[in-house]
Amino acid sequence: MKKLAIGVMLLLMAVPGFAQKSFTLQEALGGFGLRQERPVTMMWMKDGVHYQQTDRDSDGKTTVVAVSVKDDSKEVILTGDQLTNPETGKPFQFRSYEMSADNTKALLYTNTKRVWRSDTRGDYWVLDRQTGKLAQLGKGLPESSLMFAKFSPDGTRVAYVSKNNIYVEDIATMKYTKITTDGNDEIVNGTSDWVYEEEFSLRDCFRWSGDGQYIAYWQFDTSGTGWFSIINNVDYLYPEVTKFPYPKAGTTNSAAKIGYVSANGGTTTWLPLPGDPRNNYLPRMEFIPGTNTMFIQQMNREQNTNKIWTATIGQNDLNNIYVDSDKAWVETNNNIHWLKNKKQTWFTFMSERSGYRHMYRVLADGSKTECITKGDFDFISEVGFDEKRGFVYFMATENNFTQRYLYRAKIWGDGTCERLTPMDQEGSHSYRMSPTCDYAVHTWSNTGMLPKSELIQFPKGNVVKTLVTNEEAQKQWDAMGLPKKEFVRTHSSDIDLDAYWIKPANFDPTKKYPVILDIYGEPASSTVQDGFSTDGWHQYLASLGYIVMSIDPRGANTPRGREWRKCIYGEVGTFASKDIAEGISNLAKEYSFIDATRIGVTGWSGGGAQTLNCMFRYPNVFKTGIAVAFVADEKLYDTIYQERYMNTPQNNPEGYKKGSPITYAAGLQEHQSLLLMHGTGDDNVHYQSTERLVNELVKNGKTFYQIVYPMRTHGISEGAGTSLHVRKTMADFWLKNLPAGAR
């Protein structure tokens, strides 16, 4: 393999037209050493005018202070002495902390360990701010085994999960009670199984009741679910096998149910939710604020119906107060708000029933639904909810789908929406708003401008002060003379598609250049976004003499309305590869500098699957491809994700066949070059997918290349040198199989 860590100039002396300043792959992946100020992240306090941050006292010890946004004055909340470990006498190293409702106690999270995607287990300590006492919770339980610890409403107790059981600990006595006892390797209490965590982002699976007397929680019975095995051949003399429940499309799910138990322990009362618990999902459950009534979202297995139930502790009646449905799929609802108006109780709910995603207010009994926002555009995400002044703040975009702006609407209005972001600030914006919606940290960037941050006061939206300018870093970036990301439109059939390209340095429009398309193309995400990124990998490829591009096909998660996103229902993979193939072909017809004989395609995960579909289904368009951590057969991926967009393989066998790259493996041609890359420790998209595709390619006599990374997970990043090796391998493959430079 070529040693691509050396300067690009040394590699490309023979590439015509190349004259850019030399930089290495390491420099590119490291962001070119750009000395940029990071956007400010404020941990807002409940009063909405203070935020918390760590600081240092005169002895150099870590402290936590409350900072006023009005005058920058500071008040010490947690002193350096309080944050000293009483067992070691050393400064306490904590990852995060949480204050009790009355701010008299702090819950410190430390010694954390990773569970699949996040560090969700560790040790917890409670600090009494009045007495200065710092004590560890769960003494006697296994080290780093506590999860999701949280104060009771009155701050006298803490509940947490350890080894799939729930505990409640009295802070005054430091004695804990095990309030569930049946948790084991198959019965999961208070946290989730693999697929709920991955696809519903559900990890913390228990809640305190409004009066603090009960714990409501999820239980998952994984005993009927298929268990997947990952074999570790690297770290042991004999292989070690890790097994975990992973329901593949069309197979048996965990049985999920919700119940409640006294915080003092006792018998759990299970809610009599209708339907087979293995063929219905319970993605969300919360207590209506200040009450003992649960608000539960239940989806059928097809995920095209979301039923809303309420259930009150001590009253076993279930009330189905609302139903949201769609011919394709529906989404879970987060951040439900409860409202009072003329002695009536309402709640907010997101739906695509109008053809666009919008917020609605629903009468508590479900008898009336009214729009809070409306228009031919999507409500992307909520920023703030100001019931006192009567506004909801949210991100949206009406014209340019690559950009994001702040809007607001009246909670009790007629649905009219008002843009607040100034019209002359083109790009992508984000707002971290205080709980009272008095202030927000506004961060703004675009492809040519580094992030700027400022503190804004609402409801007028006036700028209070500038937080980050990045002036020096902007000068440094501009001085590099790197090619800019440019946005362009293409089309597939009669559908307009957003795309971008980064052209090589010293670009000559009279010559022809090879193209590398970096794609995703599935409903979970999008790639064509107008926000700043050093984009080191893509800049590196451009420096080699490639036009680097991406196209968002139909079905990509962009704010273009329900029909755009859901027209791919039942056929994930078929529309995406068609749109990408036609999109780049039409661009090649329109722009003579695109060399239609040198087009490559690459992608990771879902993008890897679409890379394979492009290569196998459109061999006359794509010459070279690199597929990373891909799904070759859609039946191999999990139930919740795959069935949401495809239904089950039993109900949609033709759709699974059409969308799976393995179906078309025989379509790989001799003039094409294909590289497969995967980690054997991938718990998300299993290495099994690569092995099955390899078998199919071998059976059909196809030549290809393969790189395997032992015990690396989905991101292929673990281990010294891994990330650099991945990119070196990819760059070397492009240079050998998709000749770089102008012709």
GUPAVEX-549190 format. One record per residue (C-alpha): x, y, z; residue in three letters. Coordinates in steps of 0.1 Angstrom, whole numbers, padded with zeros to 4 digits, always signed. Example, Ala and Ser with C-alpha at 12.3 -4.5 7.8 and 13.67 -1.06 7.14 Angstrom:
// residues 2
+0123-0045+0078ALA;+0137-0011+0071SER;
//
This chain:
// residues 743
+0000+0000+0000MET;+0012+0035-0007LYS;+0023+0056+0022LYS;-0003+0083+0020LEU;+0009+0100+0052ALA;+0035+0119+0033ILE;+0027+0152+0016GLY;+0001+0152-0011VAL;+0026+0170-0034MET;+0049+0140-0033LEU;+0021+0117-0043LEU;+0008+0138-0072LEU;+0038+0151-0090MET;+0025+0134-0121ALA;-0011+0147-0118VAL;-0017+0174-0145PRO;-0027+0208-0132GLY;-0019+0202-0096PHE;-0003+0232-0078ALA;-0019+0234-0043GLN;+0002+0238-0012LYS;+0012+0205+0003SER;-0007+0190+0033PHE;-0007+0155+0047THR;-0036+0132+0053LEU;-0030+0135+0090GLN;-0033+0173+0088GLU;-0065+0170+0068ALA;-0081+0146+0092LEU;-0070+0167+0121GLY;-0088+0198+0108GLY;-0057+0214+0093PHE;-0047+0226+0127GLY;-0074+0253+0125LEU;-0074+0272+0158ARG;-0111+0279+0160GLN;-0131+0289+0190GLU;-0158+0264+0197ARG;-0194+0275+0199PRO;-0205+0281+0235VAL;-0226+0254+0252THR;-0245+0267+0282MET;-0260+0245+0308MET;-0289+0267+0316TRP;-0304+0269+0351MET;-0341+0268+0358LYS;-0344+0305+0364ASP;-0335+0311+0327GLY;-0310+0339+0335VAL;-0281+0319+0349HIS;-0261+0291+0335TYR;-0236+0267+0351GLN;-0200+0261+0342GLN;-0169+0246+0358THR;-0143+0270+0370ASP;-0111+0270+0392ARG;-0107+0285+0427ASP;-0076+0302+0441SER;-0061+0268+0449ASP;-0066+0255+0414GLY;-0095+0232+0424LYS;-0124+0226+0401THR;-0156+0244+0411THR;-0191+0248+0396VAL;-0204+0284+0394VAL;-0236+0300+0383ALA;-0230+0329+0358VAL;-0255+0357+0353SER;-0262+0365+0316VAL;-0271+0400+0327LYS;-0238+0411+0342ASP;-0215+0380+0341ASP;-0214+0379+0379SER;-0205+0345+0393LYS;-0218+0326+0423GLU;-0200+0294+0435VAL;-0225+0265+0436ILE;-0201+0237+0443LEU;-0167+0245+0460THR;-0134+0229+0453GLY;-0134+0214+0489ASP;-0169+0200+0483GLN;-0156+0184+0451LEU;-0128+0166+0468THR;-0131+0128+0470ASN;-0133+0119+0507PRO;-0118+0085+0501GLU;-0087+0096+0482THR;-0084+0133+0492GLY;-0080+0142+0455LYS;-0101+0164+0433PRO;-0133+0146+0423PHE;-0133+0137+0386GLN;-0169+0137+0374PHE;-0184+0135+0339ARG;-0217+0153+0346SER;-0238+0164+0375TYR;-0275+0171+0383GLU;-0290+0193+0409MET;-0320+0184+0430SER;-0352+0204+0425ALA;-0344+0226+0455ASP;-0307+0230+0446ASN;-0296+0217+0480THR;-0280+0185+0466LYS;-0259+0175+0436ALA;-0257+0141+0419LEU;-0222+0135+0404LEU;-0216+0109+0377TYR;-0181+0094+0374THR;-0161+0064+0365ASN;-0183+0059+0334THR;-0184+0029+0311LYS;-0198+0025+0276ARG;-0229+0006+0269VAL;-0232+0002+0231TRP;-0233+0039+0220ARG;-0230+0059+0252SER;-0213+0059+0286ASP;-0245+0051+0304THR;-0232+0032+0334ARG;-0208+0043+0361GLY;-0207+0054+0398ASP;-0228+0081+0414TYR;-0221+0103+0444TRP;-0245+0126+0463VAL;-0232+0159+0476LEU;-0252+0177+0503ASP;-0244+0214+0497ARG;-0255+0224+0532GLN;-0234+0199+0551THR;-0207+0193+0526GLY;-0211+0156+0529LYS;-0201+0136+0497LEU;-0212+0099+0497ALA;-0212+0072+0471GLN;-0245+0056+0461LEU;-0249+0018+0458GLY;-0221+0009+0481LYS;-0216-0029+0477GLY;-0230-0031+0442LEU;-0206-0038+0413PRO;-0183-0009+0404GLU;-0195+0012+0375SER;-0228-0006+0373SER;-0253+0022+0382LEU;-0274+0037+0354MET;-0297+0068+0351PHE;-0297+0078+0387ALA;-0321+0106+0395LYS;-0336+0124+0425PHE;-0371+0119+0437SER;-0393+0150+0434PRO;-0386+0160+0470ASP;-0349+0153+0467GLY;-0347+0128+0496THR;-0341+0097+0476ARG;-0323+0086+0444VAL;-0334+0058+0421ALA;-0311+0040+0397TYR;-0306+0007+0378VAL;-0279-0019+0384SER;-0276-0052+0366LYS;-0311-0049+0352ASN;-0329-0042+0385ASN;-0341-0009+0399ILE;-0330+0004+0433TYR;-0342+0033+0455VAL;-0317+0047+0480GLU;-0325+0070+0510ASP;-0300+0098+0510ILE;-0302+0104+0548ALA;-0293+0068+0557THR;-0276+0057+0525MET;-0296+0025+0526LYS;-0310+0011+0493TYR;-0340-0011+0485THR;-0341-0034+0455LYS;-0376-0027+0442ILE;-0374-0052+0413THR;-0358-0086+0418THR;-0364-0106+0386ASP;-0338-0088+0364GLY;-0312-0110+0348ASN;-0295-0116+0315ASP;-0329-0120+0298GLU;-0353-0099+0319ILE;-0344-0062+0316VAL;-0359-0037+0341ASN;-0354+0001+0340GLY;-0332+0002+0309THR;-0338-0011+0274SER;-0328-0039+0251ASP;-0304-0032+0221TRP;-0330-0024+0195VAL;-0350+0001+0216TYR;-0318+0019+0225GLU;-0306+0021+0189GLU;-0338+0029+0171GLU;-0360+0047+0196PHE;-0331+0063+0215SER;-0346+0048+0246LEU;-0321+0041+0274ARG;-0334+0055+0306ASP;-0365+0033+0312CYS;-0379+0044+0346PHE;-0397+0075+0359ARG;-0406+0089+0394TRP;-0443+0096+0399SER;-0454+0131+0405GLY;-0458+0125+0443ASP;-0425+0106+0445GLY;-0442+0075+0460GLN;-0439+0052+0429TYR;-0416+0042+0401ILE;-0430+0034+0367ALA;-0408+0014+0344TYR;-0403-0007+0313TRP;-0396-0044+0314GLN;-0381-0062+0284PHE;-0383-0100+0282ASP;-0357-0109+0257THR;-0360-0147+0261SER;-0378-0152+0228GLY;-0355-0130+0208THR;-0327-0142+0186GLY;-0293-0136+0202TRP;-0264-0125+0180PHE;-0228-0135+0187SER;-0196-0115+0181ILE;-0164-0135+0182ILE;-0133-0119+0196ASN;-0102-0136+0181ASN;-0079-0107+0191VAL;-0077-0103+0228ASP;-0076-0139+0240TYR;-0058-0171+0233LEU;-0091-0188+0227TYR;-0120-0168+0211PRO;-0144-0151+0234GLU;-0180-0148+0223VAL;-0203-0119+0233THR;-0240-0126+0229LYS;-0268-0101+0230PHE;-0305-0101+0219PRO;-0309-0086+0184TYR;-0342-0090+0166PRO;-0336-0091+0129LYS;-0363-0080+0105ALA;-0393-0103+0106GLY;-0381-0122+0137THR;-0393-0122+0173THR;-0390-0090+0194ASN;-0386-0087+0231SER;-0419-0086+0250ALA;-0421-0050+0263ALA;-0445-0039+0291LYS;-0449-0010+0315ILE;-0458-0012+0352GLY;-0454+0007+0384TYR;-0442-0003+0419VAL;-0440+0015+0453SER;-0407+0033+0458ALA;-0405+0012+0490ASN;-0407-0020+0471GLY;-0435-0045+0467GLY;-0455-0060+0438THR;-0454-0044+0404THR;-0488-0036+0388THR;-0486-0041+0351TRP;-0507-0019+0328LEU;-0531-0040+0307PRO;-0521-0024+0274LEU;-0538-0043+0245PRO;-0520-0063+0219GLY;-0492-0087+0217ASP;-0462-0072+0237PRO;-0438-0086+0211ARG;-0457-0070+0182ASN;-0463-0036+0196ASN;-0438-0010+0207TYR;-0438+0013+0238LEU;-0413+0040+0227PRO;-0423+0067+0251ARG;-0438+0070+0286MET;-0438+0100+0309GLU;-0458+0112+0339PHE;-0480+0142+0331ILE;-0461+0169+0351PRO;-0470+0170+0388GLY;-0494+0140+0386THR;-0495+0103+0390ASN;-0509+0098+0355THR;-0488+0083+0328MET;-0489+0094+0291PHE;-0479+0064+0270ILE;-0472+0061+0233GLN;-0479+0026+0218GLN;-0470+0018+0182MET;-0481-0013+0163ASN;-0453-0034+0148ARG;-0458-0017+0114GLU;-0452+0016+0131GLN;-0479+0033+0111ASN;-0502+0039+0141THR;-0493+0056+0174ASN;-0520+0052+0201LYS;-0518+0075+0231ILE;-0529+0061+0264TRP;-0532+0076+0298THR;-0532+0055+0330ALA;-0533+0067+0366THR;-0516+0049+0395ILE;-0542+0031+0416GLY;-0567+0032+0388GLN;-0562+0004+0363ASN;-0584+0019+0336ASP;-0566+0028+0304LEU;-0578+0056+0283ASN;-0570+0058+0246ASN;-0572+0096+0241ILE;-0555+0100+0207TYR;-0544+0081+0176VAL;-0520+0093+0149ASP;-0517+0072+0118SER;-0501+0072+0083ASP;-0501+0049+0053LYS;-0463+0047+0056ALA;-0450+0052+0092TRP;-0453+0076+0121VAL;-0427+0090+0144GLU;-0425+0091+0182THR;-0433+0123+0199ASN;-0409+0140+0222ASN;-0413+0171+0244ASN;-0450+0168+0250ILE;-0463+0201+0266HIS;-0494+0203+0288TRP;-0514+0235+0285LEU;-0543+0252+0303LYS;-0568+0274+0285ASN;-0603+0284+0297LYS;-0602+0256+0323LYS;-0595+0231+0296GLN;-0563+0209+0294THR;-0545+0204+0261TRP;-0513+0188+0250PHE;-0490+0194+0221THR;-0484+0167+0194PHE;-0463+0165+0162MET;-0479+0150+0131SER;-0475+0149+0093GLU;-0513+0147+0087ARG;-0513+0179+0066SER;-0485+0166+0043GLY;-0459+0185+0063TYR;-0446+0180+0099ARG;-0463+0205+0122HIS;-0472+0210+0158MET;-0508+0207+0170TYR;-0527+0212+0203ARG;-0550+0184+0213VAL;-0577+0186+0239LEU;-0568+0162+0267ALA;-0597+0138+0258ASP;-0586+0138+0222GLY;-0619+0153+0210SER;-0604+0183+0193LYS;-0572+0189+0173THR;-0560+0224+0162GLU;-0528+0236+0145CYS;-0502+0256+0162ILE;-0480+0258+0131THR;-0490+0254+0095LYS;-0477+0260+0060GLY;-0461+0241+0031ASP;-0429+0235+0051PHE;-0417+0212+0079ASP;-0413+0220+0116PHE;-0379+0205+0120ILE;-0372+0207+0157SER;-0384+0226+0188GLU;-0361+0252+0203VAL;-0382+0266+0231GLY;-0417+0266+0245PHE;-0427+0298+0262ASP;-0462+0292+0276GLU;-0460+0324+0297LYS;-0457+0347+0266ARG;-0475+0322+0244GLY;-0449+0313+0218PHE;-0433+0281+0205VAL;-0398+0286+0189TYR;-0387+0260+0162PHE;-0363+0254+0134MET;-0375+0253+0098ALA;-0367+0264+0063THR;-0392+0274+0036GLU;-0371+0275+0005ASN;-0336+0262+0008ASN;-0336+0227+0022PHE;-0299+0227+0030THR;-0303+0255+0056GLN;-0320+0260+0090ARG;-0336+0291+0105TYR;-0355+0301+0137LEU;-0392+0306+0135TYR;-0419+0311+0161ARG;-0457+0307+0163ALA;-0484+0316+0188LYS;-0494+0286+0209ILE;-0530+0298+0209TRP;-0528+0313+0174GLY;-0541+0303+0140ASP;-0509+0286+0128GLY;-0492+0316+0113THR;-0454+0313+0115CYS;-0428+0341+0117GLU;-0392+0338+0108ARG;-0369+0354+0134LEU;-0334+0347+0120THR;-0324+0378+0100PRO;-0328+0373+0062MET;-0292+0382+0055ASP;-0278+0354+0076GLN;-0278+0326+0051GLU;-0267+0292+0063GLY;-0275+0269+0092SER;-0284+0282+0126HIS;-0289+0266+0160SER;-0303+0281+0192TYR;-0298+0268+0228ARG;-0326+0285+0246MET;-0330+0289+0283SER;-0359+0271+0301PRO;-0378+0304+0304THR;-0371+0314+0268CYS;-0356+0347+0280ASP;-0322+0341+0264TYR;-0306+0318+0238ALA;-0271+0311+0225VAL;-0273+0316+0188HIS;-0247+0298+0166THR;-0245+0304+0129TRP;-0223+0291+0101SER;-0223+0283+0064ASN;-0199+0264+0042THR;-0176+0294+0039GLY;-0180+0309+0073MET;-0168+0295+0106LEU;-0193+0294+0135PRO;-0202+0326+0152LYS;-0220+0326+0185SER;-0239+0354+0203GLU;-0263+0357+0233LEU;-0298+0368+0222ILE;-0326+0381+0244GLN;-0362+0372+0236PHE;-0389+0378+0227PRO;-0375+0407+0207LYS;-0344+0387+0196GLY;-0319+0415+0202ASN;-0282+0406+0205VAL;-0269+0410+0241VAL;-0233+0402+0234LYS;-0210+0384+0211THR;-0196+0351+0224LEU;-0175+0337+0195VAL;-0163+0355+0164THR;-0136+0331+0151ASN;-0120+0360+0133GLU;-0085+0347+0135GLU;-0095+0312+0125ALA;-0115+0326+0096GLN;-0084+0344+0084LYS;-0064+0311+0088GLN;-0090+0292+0069TRP;-0093+0317+0041ASP;-0055+0318+0037ALA;-0054+0281+0031MET;-0071+0287-0002GLY;-0090+0254+0000LEU;-0118+0248-0026PRO;-0153+0258-0013LYS;-0183+0236-0011LYS;-0208+0247-0037GLU;-0244+0238-0039PHE;-0261+0227-0071VAL;-0294+0212-0082ARG;-0298+0181-0103THR;-0328+0159-0110HIS;-0340+0123-0113SER;-0370+0119-0136SER;-0389+0151-0128ASP;-0377+0153-0091ILE;-0353+0181-0082ASP;-0324+0169-0060LEU;-0300+0189-0038ASP;-0263+0183-0043ALA;-0230+0198-0035TYR;-0195+0195-0049TRP;-0160+0204-0039ILE;-0138+0210-0070LYS;-0101+0204-0071PRO;-0076+0232-0066ALA;-0066+0250-0098ASN;-0098+0238-0113PHE;-0100+0242-0151ASP;-0136+0240-0164PRO;-0123+0232-0199THR;-0110+0199-0187LYS;-0126+0167-0173LYS;-0123+0155-0138TYR;-0133+0123-0120PRO;-0160+0124-0094VAL;-0163+0107-0060ILE;-0198+0106-0047LEU;-0200+0103-0009ASP;-0236+0093-0001ILE;-0261+0081+0025TYR;-0295+0080+0009GLY;-0317+0064+0037GLU;-0344+0079+0058PRO;-0323+0083+0090ALA;-0302+0113+0077SER;-0291+0135+0049SER;-0257+0147+0036THR;-0263+0180+0017VAL;-0262+0206+0045GLN;-0250+0243+0044ASP;-0230+0245+0076GLY;-0193+0249+0082PHE;-0170+0219+0084SER;-0133+0216+0079THR;-0143+0186+0058ASP;-0107+0174+0059GLY;-0113+0141+0042TRP;-0132+0156+0013HIS;-0107+0184+0010GLN;-0080+0158+0008TYR;-0097+0139-0019LEU;-0102+0171-0038ALA;-0065+0179-0035SER;-0058+0145-0052LEU;-0077+0158-0082GLY;-0112+0146-0077TYR;-0145+0165-0077ILE;-0161+0153-0044VAL;-0199+0153-0044MET;-0230+0142-0025SER;-0266+0140-0035ILE;-0297+0137-0013ASP;-0321+0113-0030PRO;-0358+0109-0023ARG;-0364+0095+0012GLY;-0334+0113+0027ALA;-0343+0130+0060ASN;-0347+0166+0046THR;-0375+0191+0054PRO;-0392+0186+0020ARG;-0425+0173+0033GLY;-0441+0139+0039ARG;-0443+0128+0003GLU;-0406+0134-0003TRP;-0396+0113+0028ARG;-0422+0086+0026LYS;-0426+0079-0011CYS;-0398+0053-0006ILE;-0420+0032+0018TYR;-0416-0005+0011GLY;-0387+0001-0013GLU;-0357+0015+0006VAL;-0327+0013-0017GLY;-0344+0013-0050THR;-0353+0050-0053PHE;-0320+0061-0037ALA;-0297+0044-0061SER;-0319+0054-0091LYS;-0319+0091-0080ASP;-0281+0091-0074ILE;-0273+0074-0107ALA;-0296+0097-0127GLU;-0286+0127-0107GLY;-0249+0124-0114ILE;-0256+0114-0151SER;-0277+0145-0156ASN;-0250+0166-0140LEU;-0224+0151-0164ALA;-0246+0160-0193LYS;-0250+0196-0181GLU;-0214+0202-0170TYR;-0187+0191-0194SER;-0160+0191-0167PHE;-0175+0160-0152ILE;-0158+0129-0166ASP;-0186+0104-0170ALA;-0161+0076-0175THR;-0146+0082-0140ARG;-0173+0082-0115ILE;-0169+0066-0081GLY;-0193+0061-0052VAL;-0188+0055-0015THR;-0208+0054+0017GLY;-0210+0041+0052TRP;-0237+0020+0068SER;-0269+0028+0049GLY;-0247+0047+0025GLY;-0226+0016+0021GLY;-0258-0003+0011ALA;-0266+0024-0015GLN;-0231+0023-0028THR;-0235-0014-0035LEU;-0269-0008-0051ASN;-0253+0019-0073CYS;-0224-0003-0083MET;-0245-0035-0090PHE;-0276-0018-0106ARG;-0259+0009-0126TYR;-0225-0004-0137PRO;-0225+0019-0168ASN;-0225+0049-0145VAL;-0202+0039-0116PHE;-0167+0027-0122LYS;-0154+0024-0087THR;-0170+0019-0053GLY;-0161+0016-0016ILE;-0188+0003+0007ALA;-0182+0005+0044VAL;-0201-0013+0072ALA;-0230-0019+0049PHE;-0263-0038+0050VAL;-0261-0062+0020ALA;-0294-0080+0028ASP;-0321-0059+0045GLU;-0334-0090+0063LYS;-0301-0089+0083LEU;-0309-0056+0100TYR;-0331-0049+0130ASP;-0368-0050+0133THR;-0376-0014+0144ILE;-0355+0004+0117TYR;-0360-0019+0088GLN;-0397-0027+0093GLU;-0405+0010+0099ARG;-0397+0017+0063TYR;-0403-0017+0047MET;-0429-0036+0068ASN;-0418-0072+0075THR;-0400-0095+0050PRO;-0430-0118+0054GLN;-0454-0091+0043ASN;-0431-0074+0018ASN;-0408-0101+0003PRO;-0405-0084-0031GLU;-0396-0050-0015GLY;-0368-0066+0006TYR;-0355-0084-0025LYS;-0356-0052-0046LYS;-0339-0031-0019GLY;-0311-0055-0010SER;-0278-0051-0028PRO;-0271-0088-0025ILE;-0299-0094-0050THR;-0279-0076-0077TYR;-0244-0089-0069ALA;-0242-0106-0103ALA;-0244-0071-0118GLY;-0208-0062-0109LEU;-0188-0059-0141GLN;-0152-0065-0150GLU;-0145-0029-0157HIS;-0156-0020-0121GLN;-0135-0020-0090SER;-0152-0026-0056LEU;-0137-0025-0021LEU;-0156-0038+0009LEU;-0147-0026+0045MET;-0162-0038+0077HIS;-0153-0043+0114GLY;-0159-0078+0129THR;-0170-0063+0162GLY;-0199-0043+0146ASP;-0229-0048+0169ASP;-0251-0026+0147ASN;-0246-0037+0111VAL;-0231-0071+0116HIS;-0200-0084+0097TYR;-0223-0113+0088GLN;-0236-0089+0060SER;-0202-0088+0044THR;-0197-0125+0046GLU;-0230-0132+0029ARG;-0222-0107+0001LEU;-0187-0122-0003VAL;-0203-0156-0008ASN;-0226-0142-0035GLU;-0198-0124-0053LEU;-0176-0155-0053VAL;-0205-0177-0065LYS;-0209-0153-0094ASN;-0172-0152-0102GLY;-0168-0115-0094LYS;-0135-0100-0085THR;-0135-0075-0056PHE;-0113-0063-0027TYR;-0119-0066+0010GLN;-0104-0051+0042ILE;-0115-0065+0076VAL;-0109-0047+0109TYR;-0109-0071+0138PRO;-0132-0062+0167MET;-0139-0027+0154ARG;-0174-0015+0158THR;-0197+0003+0134HIS;-0175+0035+0133GLY;-0143+0014+0127ILE;-0124+0038+0151SER;-0112+0017+0180GLU;-0075+0010+0184GLY;-0043+0030+0177ALA;-0041+0042+0141GLY;-0074+0027+0129THR;-0091+0058+0116SER;-0060+0069+0097LEU;-0056+0034+0083HIS;-0092+0034+0070VAL;-0087+0067+0052ARG;-0053+0057+0038LYS;-0068+0025+0025THR;-0096+0043+0008MET;-0074+0070-0007ALA;-0050+0043-0021ASP;-0079+0024-0036PHE;-0092+0056-0053TRP;-0058+0064-0068LEU;-0053+0029-0081LYS;-0088+0023-0095ASN;-0102+0058-0103LEU;-0074+0078-0119PRO;-0071+0113-0104ALA;-0066+0146-0121GLY;-0078+0166-0151ALA;-0078+0153-0187ARG;
//
